[in-house]
Amino acid sequence: MSEVKKIATRDSYGNALASLGREHENLVVLDADLAAATKTGIFKKEFPERHIDCGIAEANMIGIAAGLASTGKVPFCSSFAMFAAGRTFEQIRNSVGYPHLNVKIGATHAGISVGEDGATHQCNEDIALMRTIPGMTIINPSDDIEAKAAVKAAYEMEGPVYLRFGRLAVPVINDRDDYKFEIGKGVVLKEGTDLTLIATGLEVAESLAAAEKLEAEGISVEVINMHTIKPLDVDLVVRSAAKTGKVVTVEEHSIIGGLGSAVAEVIAEKQPAKLLRIGVEDRFGESGPALKLLEKYELDAAGIYKKVKAFL
């Protein structure tokens, strides 16, 4: 059996920007002294006149992006998620969200899979922060194919978008003819009747692997790839929850304010069901190899399987 191809979604981001740059002259890329790590350097190499290095001044970068957007440009500004969402929250809220400007934020190195950089750089709170900003679209792609599609879709829509990318190379799972990306529409990867697994980002591949283990024991699992956290695909959540009666969310993010909270709100208001939220449980990350951290925090397939079994 051939080995599954693995690509980090930050690489997908850089390649997608370069591809879009060839088609659209109004696309401008800003970075905060991290072009090599965020992979916007791929765009810079091809379009140096449309790449602006703002230095280690992320808040200023957002202000520049807002100014560019007001002149008709489509700016993508990039940094690590901790800085892109955390350090710049006020500027995003007031300079981008309030006037609803066409600024795209490419946040890389999200979650504990940043690895050895440790707790200060492992942002598990960014989705929660961005969800509170009115009119903000939030996309957390699961693999290379989805990440490229998300960048293209973000360019084509009007309004602010927060795109979440990772450092760790993850399996390519959407390499199929019927794959279609649409903002705000989750993807049912597998039908099931006993349990719904709703996952986002790198946890989609891990959830699929966990579902295989559960299926082997006679448990019918529905797996949903919820790449868009906001606007959430409410109709899909309601339909699946009504069918299975048991819902588990899986995210490489705090269980507070992210995918789990968004799904919980829908279930509480529209379709009561048993719910388990799997994610980072009200704690900081720590330094260590990415795969070992996912294992320790029980966010790998084995950890998901174990938690789901206890839930059932």
C-alpha positions in Angstrom: 0.0 0.0 0.0 1.4 3.4 -1.0 2.1 6.0 1.7 -0.4 8.8 2.0 0.9 12.1 0.7 1.3 14.7 3.5 1.6 18.5 3.0 1.5 21.3 5.5 -1.4 23.7 4.8 0.9 26.7 5.3 2.7 25.5 2.1 -0.6 25.2 0.4 -1.3 28.9 1.4 1.9 30.1 -0.1 1.4 28.2 -3.4 -2.2 29.4 -3.6 -1.2 33.0 -3.2 1.3 32.7 -6.0 -1.2 31.1 -8.3 -3.8 33.7 -7.6 -1.2 36.5 -8.0 -0.7 35.4 -11.6 -4.4 35.9 -12.3 -5.2 39.0 -10.2 -3.1 42.1 -10.2 -5.1 43.6 -7.3 -3.9 40.9 -4.9 -1.3 42.2 -2.4 0.4 40.2 0.3 1.7 41.6 3.6 3.8 39.8 6.1 5.3 40.6 9.6 8.9 39.4 9.1 7.9 35.8 8.8 7.6 35.2 5.0 9.8 32.1 5.1 7.7 30.5 7.8 4.3 31.6 6.6 5.3 30.7 3.0 4.3 34.1 1.6 7.9 34.1 0.4 6.7 32.0 -2.5 4.5 34.9 -3.6 7.3 37.4 -2.8 9.8 35.6 -5.1 7.4 35.9 -8.0 5.8 39.3 -7.2 8.2 41.3 -5.1 6.5 44.6 -6.0 3.2 43.3 -4.5 4.7 41.9 -1.3 5.1 44.2 1.7 7.2 43.2 4.7 5.8 45.2 7.6 8.4 44.0 10.1 7.6 42.8 13.6 4.6 45.2 13.7 1.5 43.1 13.2 -1.0 45.7 14.4 0.5 48.2 11.9 0.2 45.5 9.2 -3.5 45.2 9.7 -3.9 49.0 9.5 -1.9 49.0 6.2 -4.1 46.2 4.9 -7.2 48.1 5.8 -5.9 51.1 3.8 -5.1 49.0 0.8 -8.5 47.4 0.9 -10.2 50.8 0.9 -8.5 51.6 -2.4 -9.7 48.4 -4.1 -6.8 46.1 -3.4 -7.3 42.6 -2.0 -4.7 42.3 0.8 -3.8 39.0 2.4 -1.9 39.7 5.6 0.1 36.9 7.3 1.7 35.9 10.6 1.6 33.1 13.1 -2.0 32.7 14.5 -0.9 33.9 17.9 0.1 37.2 16.4 -2.4 37.4 13.5 -5.4 36.9 15.8 -4.1 37.6 19.3 -1.8 40.6 19.0 -3.9 42.4 16.4 -7.4 41.7 17.8 -8.2 45.4 18.4 -7.0 46.4 14.9 -8.9 43.6 13.2 -12.1 44.5 15.1 -12.0 48.3 14.6 -10.1 48.8 11.3 -11.3 45.7 9.4 -14.4 44.3 11.0 -16.3 47.5 11.8 -16.0 49.0 8.3 -16.3 45.4 6.9 -13.3 45.8 4.7 -12.1 43.2 2.2 -9.1 42.1 4.2 -8.0 38.4 4.3 -5.9 37.2 7.3 -3.7 34.1 6.6 -2.8 32.8 10.1 -0.3 30.0 10.1 1.3 27.9 12.8 -2.1 27.5 14.7 -2.7 25.0 17.4 -0.5 22.7 19.5 1.0 21.1 16.3 3.4 24.1 16.2 5.4 21.7 18.4 8.7 22.8 19.9 7.8 26.5 19.8 5.8 25.9 23.0 2.8 27.4 24.7 3.5 31.1 23.8 3.3 30.3 20.1 0.6 27.5 20.2 -2.5 29.5 19.6 -5.6 27.6 20.7 -7.8 30.6 21.2 -7.8 32.3 17.7 -11.1 30.9 16.4 -12.8 32.0 19.6 -11.5 35.5 19.2 -12.4 35.8 15.5 -15.9 34.3 16.0 -16.8 37.4 18.2 -16.1 39.9 15.4 -19.4 40.6 13.4 -19.2 39.7 9.8 -15.9 37.7 10.0 -15.7 34.5 8.0 -13.5 31.7 9.5 -12.1 28.8 7.5 -10.0 26.0 8.9 -9.0 23.7 6.0 -8.2 20.0 6.5 -5.6 19.5 3.8 -3.6 20.8 0.9 -6.5 20.7 -1.6 -9.0 22.3 0.7 -6.5 25.0 1.8 -5.9 26.1 -1.8 -9.6 26.1 -2.5 -10.2 28.1 0.6 -7.7 30.8 -0.4 -9.3 31.1 -3.8 -12.8 31.3 -2.3 -11.6 33.9 0.2 -10.2 36.1 -2.6 -13.5 35.8 -4.5 -15.8 36.8 -1.7 -16.3 40.3 -0.4 -15.5 41.0 3.3 -13.0 39.9 6.0 -11.8 36.3 6.2 -9.7 34.5 8.8 -7.9 31.5 7.3 -6.2 29.1 9.7 -3.2 27.0 8.6 -0.8 24.6 10.2 2.9 23.9 10.4 2.6 20.1 10.5 2.4 18.2 7.3 -1.1 16.4 7.2 -2.6 13.7 4.9 -4.2 14.8 1.7 -7.8 13.4 2.1 -9.8 15.5 -0.5 -8.1 14.2 -3.6 -11.2 13.0 -5.4 -13.3 14.0 -8.4 -16.4 14.8 -6.5 -14.7 17.2 -4.0 -16.3 20.6 -3.9 -15.4 23.5 -1.6 -18.1 26.1 -0.7 -17.8 28.6 2.1 -20.3 27.8 4.9 -21.1 24.3 3.6 -19.7 21.3 5.6 -18.8 18.1 3.7 -20.2 14.7 4.7 -17.2 12.4 4.2 -19.0 9.3 5.5 -22.6 8.5 6.3 -23.6 6.9 9.6 -26.5 6.4 12.0 -25.1 5.8 15.5 -22.8 8.9 16.0 -21.8 12.1 14.3 -18.2 13.2 14.3 -17.8 16.8 13.3 -14.2 17.8 12.8 -12.2 20.7 11.4 -8.6 21.3 10.3 -6.0 18.5 10.8 -8.5 16.7 13.1 -10.6 15.6 10.0 -8.0 13.0 9.0 -7.6 11.9 12.6 -11.4 11.6 13.0 -11.7 9.5 9.8 -9.1 7.1 11.2 -10.9 7.0 14.6 -14.2 6.3 12.7 -12.6 3.3 11.0 -11.7 1.8 14.4 -15.3 2.4 15.7 -16.8 0.9 12.5 -14.8 -2.2 13.0 -16.7 -2.6 16.3 -20.1 -2.2 14.6 -20.6 1.5 15.5 -21.9 3.4 12.5 -20.2 6.8 12.4 -21.1 9.9 10.3 -18.0 12.0 9.7 -18.4 15.7 8.7 -15.6 18.0 7.6 -16.6 21.4 9.0 -14.0 23.6 7.2 -16.0 26.8 7.8 -16.5 27.6 11.4 -18.3 30.9 10.7 -20.8 30.9 9.1 -21.5 27.4 10.4 -23.5 24.9 8.3 -26.4 24.9 10.8 -28.7 22.9 8.5 -26.1 20.1 8.2 -25.5 20.0 12.0 -29.3 19.8 12.7 -29.9 17.0 10.1 -27.0 14.9 11.4 -27.8 15.4 15.1 -31.5 14.5 14.4 -30.4 11.3 12.6 -27.8 10.0 15.2 -28.8 11.7 18.4 -25.1 11.8 19.5 -22.6 14.4 18.3 -18.8 14.7 18.9 -16.8 17.7 17.8 -13.1 17.5 17.3 -10.7 20.5 16.9 -7.1 21.4 17.5 -8.3 24.4 19.5 -9.7 25.2 22.9 -13.1 23.5 23.5 -14.1 27.0 24.7 -15.3 29.3 21.8 -14.3 27.2 18.8 -16.1 24.5 16.7 -17.4 22.7 19.8 -19.0 25.9 21.2 -20.5 26.8 17.8 -22.1 23.3 17.4 -23.3 23.3 21.0 -25.2 26.6 20.4 -27.0 25.0 17.4 -27.8 21.8 19.3 -29.1 23.8 22.3 -31.3 26.0 20.2 -32.4 23.8 17.3 -31.8 20.1 17.8 -31.2 18.6 21.2 -28.7 15.7 21.2 -25.9 14.3 23.4 -22.7 16.2 22.9 -19.0 15.7 23.5 -16.4 18.3 22.7 -12.9 17.0 22.0 -10.2 19.6 21.9 -7.7 21.4 24.2 -9.4 21.5 27.6 -8.8 24.9 29.2 -5.1 24.6 29.4 -2.0 25.9 27.6 0.2 23.9 25.3 3.8 22.9 25.9 7.0 22.3 24.0 7.4 19.0 22.2 7.3 17.2 18.9 3.9 17.9 17.2 2.8 14.3 16.8 3.7 13.5 20.5 1.7 16.5 21.6 -1.3 15.4 19.6 -1.0 12.0 21.3 -0.6 13.5 24.8 -3.6 15.8 24.4 -5.6 12.9 23.0 -6.2 14.7 19.7 -4.9 11.8 17.5 -7.0 9.0 16.2 -6.4 6.8 19.2 -7.3 9.6 21.6 -10.5 10.4 19.7 -11.4 6.7 19.6 -10.9 6.4 23.4 -13.0 9.4 24.2 -15.8 8.4 21.9 -15.9 4.9 23.4 -16.2 6.4 26.9 -18.9 8.8 25.6 -21.0 6.0 24.1 
